[in-house]
Amino acid sequence: MRFIFKTRYDQDLRLFKHGGQVFWYSLLGVVLLAAPWWASEYVLSQLHFIGIYSIVGLGLMLLVGFTGQISLGHAAFLAVGAYTETLLQAAGWPFWLTLPSAALLSAAVGIVVGLPALRLKGIYLAIATLAFGAIVEEIMARWESLTGGNSGKHVKHVELFGMKLDGDADLYYLILALTAISCVALANLLRSPTGRAFVAIRDSEISASCMGVNLAKYKTMSFAISAALTGIGGALYAHKVTFISPEQFTLLVSIELVTIVILGGVGSLHGAVFGAAFVIVLPQLIALAKDYLPSGVAGASGLQATVFGLVLIGFIIFEPMGLYGRWLKIRTWFELFPFYRKGMFRRQKTYMKSERLR
């Protein structure tokens, strides 16, 4: 196991804590940059979706995992970003303006949602965001003059500084760059006073308020940043699928986004990426497994939803820290081998937090 002996204050400010992290992240970067050469067209397409869902997962992770605010309406922010990108592109705006506009408009909508939700928490906040998602979906379906209604709208390829990114490799590098920027930006944000305020609110709102944290300000800011990242993901999603309609931004999509956070590991930026990869890969594994299942089971319409539900329940019961938590345990096991103790990862007892009712 690696122990870091710190001798300077600037060691706490480093993005990478030691040389091992630099090596492995550099190796991962090389592999991802070379993906268009070693990956097939199908695999590259899946990497597109993993990158897009990673950006959205990072936004939702900031809200749920680091601020402790539940949201079941994030598909609405995804829709706002997608439709903003589509409409502004159709109006002739360049991509370097449409993408920030999609993020800013999504952030503005996030503020609108965050302000009324300041007095809500837990299941009541979840219901409020659920209602917001349903309202946005209905607006997208009914406002046919703007959104095209259920007929949808076609989206053109990205054109950046005069270059048309119509190839899979071009779009892949764009998504990869934005995913990396989002990861680094959030990693730095969480090390700042703002990020520490988010975590303080998550742990205990009363304690954070007593320490001088402005709950209204930071909760609204968390909603805005989360919505902005989701809007960027929605804009990229629109360019990837080249067609958007209200049916693509339903409650099931919001639940799928929450699943990314839970499966990846709540409270971890790595978990957002792991969860996005798992959610994208699992349907492909289910499709491959159908060849080995009985015809009655393989042909069942609810097979994928059933598998997702069982996997989610299994993670909640047996591995609440998600995929990233399991990876940490496996890594620690190898680092300590052969001095591993059987009860080392035994789950600690937890006690219900109680606050005086007002």
C-alpha positions in Angstrom: 0.0 0.0 0.0 1.3 3.4 -1.0 1.8 6.0 1.8 2.6 9.6 0.7 4.9 11.6 3.0 4.0 15.2 2.5 6.7 17.8 3.0 5.3 20.9 1.2 1.9 22.5 1.1 1.7 22.5 -2.7 1.5 18.7 -2.5 -2.1 19.1 -1.4 -2.8 21.1 -4.6 -1.6 18.5 -7.1 -4.2 17.0 -9.3 -2.2 13.7 -9.4 -1.0 12.6 -6.0 2.0 10.5 -7.1 3.9 9.3 -10.1 1.8 6.1 -10.3 -1.3 8.1 -11.1 0.5 10.1 -13.8 1.7 6.8 -15.4 -1.7 5.1 -15.5 -3.7 8.1 -16.5 -1.2 8.8 -19.3 -1.4 5.2 -20.5 -5.2 5.4 -20.5 -5.0 8.7 -22.5 -2.8 7.0 -25.1 -5.2 4.1 -25.4 -8.2 6.4 -25.8 -6.4 8.6 -28.3 -5.6 5.6 -30.4 -9.1 4.2 -30.3 -10.0 5.1 -33.9 -7.1 2.8 -35.0 -7.8 -0.2 -32.8 -11.6 0.0 -32.3 -14.2 -1.2 -34.8 -16.9 1.2 -36.0 -19.4 -0.3 -33.6 -17.0 -0.1 -30.6 -16.2 3.5 -31.5 -19.9 4.3 -31.5 -20.2 2.8 -28.0 -17.3 4.9 -26.9 -19.2 8.0 -28.1 -22.1 7.2 -25.9 -19.9 6.3 -22.9 -18.3 9.8 -23.2 -21.6 11.6 -23.5 -23.1 9.7 -20.6 -19.9 10.3 -18.5 -20.4 14.0 -18.9 -24.0 13.8 -17.8 -23.1 11.4 -15.0 -20.5 13.8 -13.8 -23.1 16.6 -13.6 -25.6 14.4 -11.7 -22.8 13.1 -9.5 -22.0 16.6 -8.4 -25.6 17.2 -7.4 -26.4 13.8 -5.9 -23.1 12.4 -4.7 -21.4 15.6 -3.5 -24.2 17.9 -2.6 -26.8 15.3 -1.5 -29.6 16.6 -3.6 -31.8 14.0 -5.3 -33.0 14.6 -8.9 -35.3 12.4 -10.9 -35.7 15.0 -13.7 -32.3 15.3 -15.2 -33.6 14.1 -18.6 -35.2 17.5 -18.8 -31.8 19.3 -18.7 -30.6 16.8 -21.3 -33.6 17.8 -23.5 -33.0 21.5 -23.0 -29.3 21.1 -24.1 -30.3 18.9 -27.1 -33.0 21.2 -28.4 -31.0 24.4 -27.8 -28.1 23.0 -29.8 -30.5 21.9 -32.6 -32.4 25.1 -32.8 -29.4 27.4 -32.7 -27.6 25.3 -35.2 -30.6 25.5 -37.6 -30.5 29.3 -37.1 -26.9 29.4 -38.4 -25.0 29.8 -35.2 -21.5 28.3 -35.1 -20.8 25.3 -32.8 -18.4 27.3 -30.5 -21.4 29.5 -29.7 -24.2 26.9 -29.7 -22.5 24.5 -27.2 -21.9 27.2 -24.5 -25.4 28.5 -25.1 -26.9 25.0 -24.5 -24.9 24.9 -21.2 -25.9 28.3 -20.1 -29.6 27.9 -20.9 -29.6 24.5 -19.1 -27.9 26.2 -16.1 -30.6 28.9 -16.1 -33.3 26.2 -16.1 -31.4 24.5 -13.3 -31.5 27.7 -11.3 -35.2 28.0 -11.9 -35.6 24.4 -10.5 -33.1 24.9 -7.7 -34.7 28.0 -6.2 -38.1 26.4 -5.4 -36.4 23.2 -4.2 -34.4 25.0 -1.5 -36.9 24.1 1.1 -37.3 20.5 -0.1 -35.2 17.5 0.7 -35.3 13.7 0.4 -38.4 12.2 -1.2 -40.1 15.6 -1.6 -37.2 17.0 -3.7 -37.3 13.8 -5.8 -41.0 14.3 -6.5 -40.5 18.0 -7.4 -37.7 17.2 -9.9 -39.9 14.3 -11.2 -42.7 16.8 -11.8 -40.3 19.2 -13.5 -39.1 16.5 -15.9 -42.7 15.6 -16.8 -43.5 19.3 -17.5 -40.6 19.7 -19.8 -41.4 16.5 -21.7 -44.9 17.8 -22.2 -43.8 21.2 -23.4 -41.4 19.6 -25.9 -44.3 17.4 -27.2 -46.9 20.3 -27.4 -44.8 23.2 -28.7 -44.7 21.9 -32.2 -43.9 25.2 -33.8 -40.5 25.3 -32.0 -39.6 21.7 -31.2 -41.4 19.8 -34.0 -43.5 17.9 -31.4 -43.5 14.2 -31.6 -42.3 14.4 -35.2 -38.9 15.4 -33.9 -36.1 17.4 -35.5 -33.1 16.3 -37.5 -29.7 17.5 -36.4 -26.8 18.3 -38.7 -23.2 17.3 -38.1 -20.9 19.5 -36.0 -19.1 22.2 -38.0 -16.2 23.7 -36.0 -14.1 26.5 -37.4 -15.0 25.7 -40.9 -14.3 21.9 -40.6 -17.3 19.5 -40.8 -16.9 16.7 -38.2 -19.0 14.2 -40.0 -16.7 11.2 -39.3 -16.9 8.9 -36.3 -13.3 9.6 -35.4 -13.8 13.4 -35.5 -16.9 13.3 -33.3 -15.0 10.9 -30.9 -12.1 13.3 -30.4 -14.6 16.1 -29.7 -16.5 14.0 -27.1 -13.2 12.8 -25.6 -11.8 16.3 -25.2 -15.0 17.6 -23.6 -15.2 14.6 -21.2 -11.6 15.1 -20.1 -12.2 18.9 -19.6 -15.3 18.1 -17.5 -13.4 15.6 -15.3 -10.5 18.0 -14.7 -12.8 20.9 -14.1 -14.9 19.1 -11.5 -11.8 17.6 -9.8 -10.5 21.1 -9.3 -13.9 22.5 -8.3 -14.3 19.9 -5.6 -10.9 20.9 -4.1 -12.0 24.5 -3.9 -14.0 26.2 -1.1 -17.1 25.8 -3.3 -16.6 22.1 -3.6 -16.0 21.8 0.2 -19.2 23.7 0.8 -21.1 21.2 -1.4 -19.7 18.3 0.6 -20.6 20.0 3.9 -24.2 20.4 2.7 -24.3 16.8 1.8 -23.0 15.6 5.2 -25.2 17.9 7.3 -27.1 21.0 6.3 -27.5 22.2 9.9 -23.8 21.9 10.6 -22.9 23.5 7.3 -25.2 26.4 8.0 -23.7 26.9 11.5 -20.3 27.1 9.9 -21.4 29.9 7.7 -22.2 28.1 4.4 -25.0 29.8 2.5 -27.3 26.9 1.8 -29.4 28.7 -0.8 -26.4 30.0 -2.7 -24.6 26.7 -2.9 -27.6 24.5 -3.5 -28.6 26.7 -6.4 -25.1 26.7 -7.7 -24.9 22.9 -7.6 -28.1 22.6 -9.6 -26.8 25.2 -12.1 -23.4 23.4 -12.7 -25.1 20.0 -12.8 -27.6 21.2 -15.3 -24.9 22.9 -17.4 -22.9 19.7 -17.7 -26.1 17.7 -18.6 -26.9 20.3 -21.2 -23.5 19.8 -22.8 -24.1 16.1 -22.8 -27.5 16.7 -24.4 -26.0 18.8 -27.2 -23.4 16.1 -28.0 -26.2 13.5 -27.8 -28.2 15.4 -30.4 -25.2 15.4 -32.8 -24.6 11.7 -32.2 -28.1 10.4 -32.9 -28.8 13.2 -35.5 -32.5 13.1 -34.6 -34.3 14.1 -31.4 -37.9 13.8 -30.2 -39.6 14.0 -26.8 -39.7 10.2 -26.5 -35.9 10.3 -26.0 -36.1 12.3 -22.7 -38.7 10.5 -20.6 -38.7 9.5 -16.9 -37.0 6.2 -17.8 -34.0 8.2 -19.1 -33.9 10.1 -15.8 -33.9 6.9 -13.9 -31.2 5.5 -16.1 -29.0 8.6 -15.3 -29.5 8.0 -11.6 -28.6 4.4 -12.1 -25.2 5.6 -13.5 -24.5 7.3 -10.2 -25.6 4.4 -8.0 -23.8 1.7 -10.0 -20.6 3.7 -10.5 -20.4 4.7 -6.8 -22.0 7.7 -5.2 -19.5 10.4 -4.2 -16.8 9.6 -6.8 -15.9 11.2 -10.1 -14.5 7.9 -11.3 -17.8 6.3 -10.4 -19.6 8.5 -13.0 -17.4 7.2 -15.8 -17.5 3.6 -14.5 -21.3 3.8 -14.2 -21.7 5.3 -17.7 -19.6 2.5 -19.2 -21.5 -0.2 -17.4 -24.9 1.2 -18.4 -23.8 1.3 -22.1 -22.1 -2.1 -22.1 -24.7 -4.1 -20.1 -27.4 -4.0 -22.9 -24.8 -5.4 -25.3 -24.0 -8.2 -22.9 -27.7 -9.0 -22.5 -28.1 -9.1 -26.3 -25.2 -11.6 -26.5 -26.5 -13.7 -23.7 -29.9 -14.1 -25.4 -28.3 -16.7 -27.7 -27.7 -19.0 -24.7 -31.0 -18.5 -23.0 -34.3 -20.4 -23.5 -36.4 -18.9 -26.2 -39.2 -18.0 -23.8 -36.8 -16.0 -21.6 -34.8 -14.5 -24.5 -37.9 -13.3 -26.2 -39.4 -11.7 -23.1 -40.0 -7.9 -23.7 -39.0 -6.9 -20.1 -35.7 -8.9 -20.0 -33.4 -5.8 -20.1 -35.4 -3.9 -17.5 -35.5 -7.0 -15.2 -31.7 -7.4 -15.5 -31.1 -3.8 -14.8 -33.3 -3.9 -11.8 -31.7 -7.0 -10.4 -28.2 -5.6 -10.9 -29.2 -2.3 -9.2 -30.7 -4.2 -6.2 -27.6 -6.4 -6.0 -25.3 -3.3 -5.9 -27.4 -1.6 -3.3 -27.4 -4.6 -1.0 -23.9 -6.1 -1.6 -21.8 -3.2 -2.9 -23.3 0.2 -1.9 -20.0 1.9 -2.9 -20.6 0.9 -6.5 -18.1 -0.2 -9.1 -15.4 2.2 -8.0 -15.7 1.0 -4.4 -15.3 -2.6 -5.6 -12.2 -1.5 -7.6 -10.7 0.2 -4.6 -11.2 -3.0 -2.6 -9.6 -5.2 -5.3 -6.7 -2.8 -5.6 -6.1 -2.7 -1.9 -6.2 -6.6 -1.7 -3.4 -6.8 -4.3 -1.4 -4.1 -2.5 -1.6 -5.9 0.8 -1.2 -9.5 -0.5 -0.4 -11.8 1.2 -1.3 -9.8 4.4 -4.9 -9.5 3.5 -7.3 -10.1 6.5 -10.7 -11.6 5.8 -12.7 -9.0 7.8 -10.8 -6.0 6.4 -13.6 -4.8 4.2 -16.4 -5.7 6.6 -19.1 -3.1 6.3 -19.2 -0.8 9.3 -22.4 -0.2 11.3 -24.3 2.8 10.3 -26.8 4.8 12.3 -29.8 6.7 11.1 -29.2 10.5 11.2 -32.0 12.3 13.0 -32.7 16.0 13.0 -35.3 17.8 15.1 -38.6 18.2 13.2 -39.6 21.8 12.6 
